[in-house]
Amino acid sequence: MYFKETYFYNFRNIQPERHEWSVGLNLITGPNGAGKTNFLEGLNLISGWGPLEKNTRMSDLICWNSIGKGNGASLSGKVSGEADAEILAAVTTRCSLKFDGKSSNAFAVRSHMPVLSWLSSHISLLKGGASNRRALLDKVGALVSPSYAVRLHDYRYVLRQKSALLRKSRDAAFVEKPMLRIGAWLWTAREEILRMLAESLDEFGELLPSPVSLVFKRGGAGIDENPSADFKKAVLLNGDRERAAKIPLVGPQRDDVGIFCGAREAAVALSRGQSKRMASAVILASALVVERVLGKKPVLVFDEMTSELDSDGRLSTIRALERTGCQIFATATDPIFSDLIEPHDIRDGRFVQ
């Protein structure tokens, strides 16, 4: 699937104009503050993912000083590929979606139009915190399995319940049973996603400085191979610590992924540039997993993906991106490789031809 055309009205600082896109690599350049990331956020919104950053209020996405003040924002994307359709998003204090003229929800839109979006901070899979690595597994899981997103939502709900009970020094035993059931399911799903990612990494060996291994680390556990037994034993073992800390210490909310070059952790063994290339390889492998499961190529959205890379690293990354065959939207402050790719230049929210 790919975006043929987009139109954003009253959204952030993006000027209302229709824009057609290539089925391959679309490089968006412009100075800081020109609207590059805002445009990517619009793509993220109409593909069912919501704002790029957590805790962003929908009302903050509406342009505050120009067209249609008080009327909200509207976004549309005409898509093609396995099917032709139009996605519409209406933004006020919430976001309402329509797919092919019919009201839809985020789960359904993502299944029709799979998109993987990454901010530059999210690409720091090696140097960044565990939350970035969990986000990778969750994005892939939500696309390849609708039940994954539902289970993750349900788990977060019971996690909040247990957290509230622990803060009040109350017995949390009655919420631990659903936590165990859903948490063990998520562990199994995440381990399978990581297995598929590891297999797909071989396709992007030119970005890897050395052979890489990925190891799933169950949050606060690892006592028993069986996920259900592991969760139960870990909760019993950490009960006193949880009550003292007043936070849950066992479960998917504390999962991590170990990334190793040989016996050494990649975050320690690799330079910043090498880490960025390896992270790019892992992200591209995730796109391959989505394609193999869904039978359709996802759209890839990157903010400043080639920053911190030298010319060879940038060229290798661009070549690997093109080789996926996916439609790609990538931002850059400078028009890198303009001899290879015709960039779409954006100034003050308007694309300049």
C-alpha angles and dihedrals in degrees: 000000000000142000113256096180140000134197123185121188123193091346118144108301095322111128115233105256136125115247130189122215139207120246088232132043117346111191114198115198135179143116124294111286094022093118103262096132091039089059091051089050089056090055089049091051098051091046092062101258101104125215119354093237124055118246093026110146115230090228089061090064092065117095105252103198109036146035122018098000110201094012097095128232131288128200132185135186126188109211134191140176118086087015139002116240145135126241118207126192124189114195125198118125086328137022121251119194134204126187118197091345096309128104110257142175130235094259093056095044091051091051091052096040111026112199129176113199128189133185117208089254091054092054088065091092094150104038096032129079128282091262090072091054092047089050090057091055092044095051092051092043093051091053101044096041126030089198090060093065091046093050091047090052091049092048092052089052095055089041089059089049093053092045091053092049093049091050089054092046090241129143110274097185095111093060094044093076095062089039090056094047096047095036093053090049091052091049090054092047094047092049090053092048090051091049090054091046091053091051092049094049090078088071091066102044092136088071094050119087090203139351111303132209126196120209124190115222116199111221111259092342142075097136099115131028092225108083096217094046090044093053093048095048093046093051091051092047094048099038096108092045091051092051091048094046092039091220133095109260099184128066147055091305086075099041121129140181120230113216113197138183101204106312095336128087109252092226089063100035100048135067120237091262093048090047091052092050092048091049088051090053091052092049093048088049088055089056089053091052091052091049094049094049100039098032091230132092116247123227111247120216121190133178112209093336095164097049115123091024126117120230093271091049092049093049092048090049093048091049091049091049092052092047092060089070088221125132106254134196113194130169129214133173091221126044093249117188092005086160089063101034129030103229126219104229117210125197124179091342096310125108110232118208 
